[in-house]
Amino acid sequence: MTAIVEARALTKQVSSPEGTLTILDDVTLVIEAGEAVAIVGASGSGKSTLLGLLAGLDLPTSGRVLLDGCDLAGLDEDGRAALRARTLGFVFQSFQLLPSLTALENVMLPLELAGIAAARGEAQALLERVGLASRRGHYPHQLSGGEQQRVAIARAFATGPTLLLADEPTGNLDTRTGARIIDLLFELNAEQNTTLVLVTHDVQLAARCGRQLVLDAGRLV
Amino acid sequence: MGGALGFSARMLRRNLRAGELRVLMLALVIAVASVTSVGFFTDRVRRAMEHQASEMLAADRVVESTRPLRPEWRAAAKAAGLAQAETWSFRSVAMVGERLELTEVKAVDGGYPLRGALRIADAPYGTERTVTAGPAPGSAWLEPRLMQALDLRVGDRLLLGELSLSVGAVLAYEPDRGGEVFNIAPRLLMNLADVPATHLIQTGSLVTYRLLLAGSAPAMRRFQQAVRPSLGPADRSLGVRDARPELRAALERAERYLGLAALVSVLLASVAVATAAHRYARRELDGAAVMRCLGASQRFLTATFTLQLLWLGLVAAGLGIALGYGAHGLIAQFFGGLLAADLPQPSPMPAVFGLMTALVTLAGFALPPLLALRQVPPLRVLRRDLLPLPARAHVVYGSALTALAALMLWQSRDVLLAAVVLGGALATLGVLALAAGALVTALKALRRGGGMAWRFGLAALTRRARSTVAQVVAFGIGIMVLLVLTLVRTDLMDEWRDRLPPDAPNHFLVNVLPDQVEAMRDFFRAQGRAEPGFHPMVRGRLVAINEHEITAADYEDTRAQRLVRREFNLSWSAELPKGNAVASGHWWSAPSRGEWSVEEGLAQTLGIRLGDRLVFSVAGQRVAGHVASLRALDWDSFNVNFFVLGPPGLLDAYPASYISSFHLAPEDRPLLVELVRRFPNLTVIDVEALMTRVRDIMDRVSHAVQLVFAFTLAAGIAVLFAAVQASREERLREAAVLRTLGARTRDIFGALLVEFVVLGTLAGLLAAGAASVLAALLAGVVFDFGYSLNGWVWLVGAAGGALGVGLAGLAGTRSVLVQPPLWTLRRV
């Protein structure tokens, strides 16, 4: 087993009017290839901050993150972006589809950013896989929440990432739709042999993951 | 970067299709159309003038002299390989039986004309045909006026000096006929070979000799170099650039000021571009964060947004140039009849300027907010509250000002003028914005009264006060210009005409011979009319001021140069003429020699002061005197006025003709026919015909200017649409909340109606105020009379603004009315 992502003594502090606020406190963890890990905890426990640090979207106050063997501290913002393009896929609570692009174009976006010539064909295949082939010409505002999240999942898997990060993927969906989304996420994860890290406070969802990391006031418990 | 090229193009296509950037595109198209419509028009006129300038000389270059042409000039022209022709011009009397007629004779050799063509006919105003050479020896071609005056038909004979010539044709058009209105006797064109036989040219005869030349530019330069040392003060070498300087100056002015007027539209369109770009940048925040998250580098985002704007600029410029090309045709049509019938095709320069306008506007107004997007923190995908650092204010305003200055500079090609106009435009906009701001603030007080629609409509305006001010100013300028060019212009003209006394002279009589004055007085008396005053007139050229011999080169002002080159009409009078007032110095009380009285405006132009010694060359003699007085004249009186007067005795010895003016009611025109029959050498000038012509020209020019400012109004609509678009989500949410609270479509419609009608009314009021100030300035400075404000300006301005802006605003916000509230609340 090889480590896909590794955090060593991660601490994140922000300054606030009330003084320095510690959001993450000395978090150390290792996630192996092929694992499905849920990060759970109450609101404000630091789940999303941890996810952002693991993805290199933000920098820790102290500590290190190793993503696919690369030390993020040694990379500049554009270097981290390039690493994300190679390694990561994202699914967000608020879907984050670009409103001026159609469903198909949203899925094509990471492929185009990676300079893949056959972007359209691959994106079409993925849309078909998530059951939205007939909606490919629709804009996000013409799709329901569940449909939007399926497009987002297709987008996340488009570049064949080694690590998929999901931030509350069912947070904006009703229970039944959320369950279907989770099924889809795990199916694709299995098919593509991706490592899955998801942040949630949905107990059912967390239970389907092989391992649960519980955050409480910025510390792993 | 290579990836960004294609990606940016696809992103632009997707954004345009999704309706983003449409307003930005619209504003750019208007800006480009506005500058290119003026550009295409002036470009074609300039090309026509450059092309026709040769025709105005009937050559590429003319060497003109009051002495016979030197043989070495002809030799130099031959050596340089230039085509050449020779013409002699002089005045003489043509005779048929008992009839005499003063004519401007032009004798031409077989080469004339080198450029352009003559048109002749078999009867006055008959069917014309084009010929490329002048009359054969033994025949003469006469202007219709001369045919009628001498009662001649083609084939008849006339006597010129001692030579009998047959009338070969009626001369309908002569390319190099000058543009002088006064003192032009009708033309007689003859062959140069016939001149000796007339025995008219003696030593001392006043003849203008011209050597016409045509050929390549290098050949012309060789010729110029060869003859330059031998050109004396009596000789002038005229190139095509010297031809019709007044037309050239008019074109330059038109180019500059119409061009700068077009830039007003660009300025307003820029406001729309900036508004739309800021909204677009705000909406692209999440997209940029997602792209960063998906691995796009900052450089890639910079390239993507910059290239998107570049593609957008190219597309908008293409559309704008096409629209501008269409619109310039309308401008050309308004000027139809004032210009040559067929203008040459335009050069690509106006299109290049249109493209530059689009790109510079985008770079100055749209790029800064979009470039700020590359700084978006990728963590925003998880935390919506994170924003990129906004573009720094000095970067935003600095780039906008630089862009404007660059466009102004290019358009005016004059740093000072660009600075003055940019400063003036910004100051004017500032004043208008302050006035608009005051109006908007005043609205707050009005919010208390009225129903819900009234309160919501006004609230929308005052809450987005800055945007409201920008829109009021944009529409205000457009409406103001339309008001000035329609209502105020006709108002001013009517008022000026009403101020003329009803019996102001409307006809001038020129070329009255001294021995005809008494007979003419008798004629008027016999008709039972008041005798008009007859004023003697002697022609003289100003040659020296004090000890300084002056030439046109001493002056920079083109009017001064023209005055020095031409001969003045000098007159004398014992009394101060009617409508004249001594501004400084004294009027001579007794006949004295050696004094002048000069019109003060002329004195200023030529730098003449009281007490200066002026020397005029009259019929080859020098006549000197000191400036005893400067006079202020009432030019509007249409009485005969002279720039320079002497006391009786100073000029009596020189050959004079007389000039007179009188009023003739339309029903009395038969008197004119009788007068001309009795005194056929007279030149009668009909002032009303001239005035009609002037009015016609003003109408055409103002139509063209109106068209240019129609783009300003269109730019105002773009500003409105951009503002509506920027506030669209807010409006939708508001409307949805109102509806859930029970508001009906009618209520929301009412609020929108109030908002845009009030906006339009404010713009109309601002426009009417500005138009009134402008009218008062025009009346005071240009027309020199007090202007009484016209109430219609306010009514038309406010009503027009309310209607136009109201309709445009409702069109822009109709989605607010048709969107179901649930849909809105879920989406926005």
Interface residues (C-beta under 8 A of the other chain):
Chain A: S48 L51 G52 A55 L57 D58 E77 D78 A81 A82 L83 R84 A85 R86 L88 F90 F92 S94 Q96 L98 P99 S100 L101 T102 E105 L109 P110 E112 L113 A114 G115 Y139 H141 D167
Chain B: G3 F7 R10 R14 N15 A18 E20 R283 D286 G287 A289 V290 M291 R292 C293 L294 G295 A296 S297 Q298 R299 F300 P377 P378 L379 V381 L382 R383 R384 R827
